Amino acid sequence: MTDQHLFTEDNIDRQLESAPFTLGYYTLHFYTERGKPVNRVTPAIEEFYLYPSGGTLRDKTFNIVFYNSRFDTYRGFKPPHLSRSKTG
């Protein structure tokens, strides 16, 4: 199984399946180097925030570190939390 903390679009998808959705963003975790997400194992894993209403991934100070229209609801992205089964 691939390490989901490597920064790739596939791992964004994997994490989105179970990531908490709060206040309009998903909380994701990736290996980092100098605060940027990287596609290799490093000693540090940091938290990032994916805002689907814009397709942007932001760091802990909310600076944009990544944009992809694939994750933008205005471009057709369907947020996974809307299709998760509801319990209760």
C-alpha positions in Angstrom: 0.0 0.0 0.0 1.2 3.5 -0.9 2.0 5.9 2.0 -0.9 8.4 1.9 1.3 11.1 3.3 3.3 11.4 0.1 2.0 14.5 -1.8 0.2 13.3 -4.9 -3.2 13.9 -6.4 -4.1 10.3 -5.7 -3.2 10.7 -2.0 -5.3 13.8 -1.8 -8.2 11.6 -3.1 -7.4 8.9 -0.6 -7.3 11.2 2.4 -10.5 13.0 1.3 -12.4 9.8 1.8 -12.0 10.0 5.5 -10.7 13.5 6.2 -12.7 15.7 8.5 -14.7 18.5 6.8 -15.0 21.6 9.0 -15.8 25.2 8.2 -15.6 24.6 4.5 -12.3 22.7 4.3 -10.8 19.3 4.6 -7.8 18.7 6.9 -5.1 16.6 5.2 -1.6 15.6 6.2 1.6 15.4 4.1 5.3 15.0 4.4 7.0 18.4 4.2 10.2 20.1 3.6 10.5 23.8 4.6 6.7 23.8 5.1 5.8 22.7 1.6 4.2 19.3 0.9 6.6 16.9 -0.9 6.3 13.5 -2.6 9.0 11.7 -0.5 9.4 10.6 3.0 10.8 13.3 5.4 10.9 13.5 9.2 8.1 16.0 9.2 4.4 15.6 8.5 2.3 18.7 8.6 -1.4 19.6 8.4 -2.9 21.3 5.2 -6.3 22.5 4.4 -8.1 21.7 1.1 -10.8 24.2 0.2 -13.0 22.6 -2.5 -14.7 25.9 -3.2 -11.7 27.0 -5.1 -9.6 23.9 -5.4 -6.8 25.3 -3.2 -4.6 23.6 -0.7 -3.4 25.9 2.1 -0.7 25.5 4.7 -1.0 26.2 8.5 -0.9 30.0 7.9 -3.4 29.6 5.1 -1.0 30.5 2.2 -1.9 28.7 -1.0 0.6 26.0 -1.7 -1.3 24.1 -4.5 -4.2 24.6 -6.9 -5.9 22.1 -9.1 -9.2 22.5 -10.9 -9.8 18.8 -10.3 -10.6 19.7 -6.6 -12.6 22.8 -7.4 -16.4 22.6 -6.9 -16.8 25.3 -9.5 -15.2 23.0 -12.0 -17.3 20.0 -11.2 -15.6 18.4 -8.1 -18.0 16.5 -5.9 -16.9 16.7 -2.3 -16.8 13.2 -0.8 -18.4 14.3 2.5 -21.6 15.0 0.7 -21.9 11.3 -0.3 -20.7 9.7 2.9 -23.3 7.6 4.7 -25.0 9.4 7.5 -25.4 7.5 10.8 -27.7 8.4 13.7 
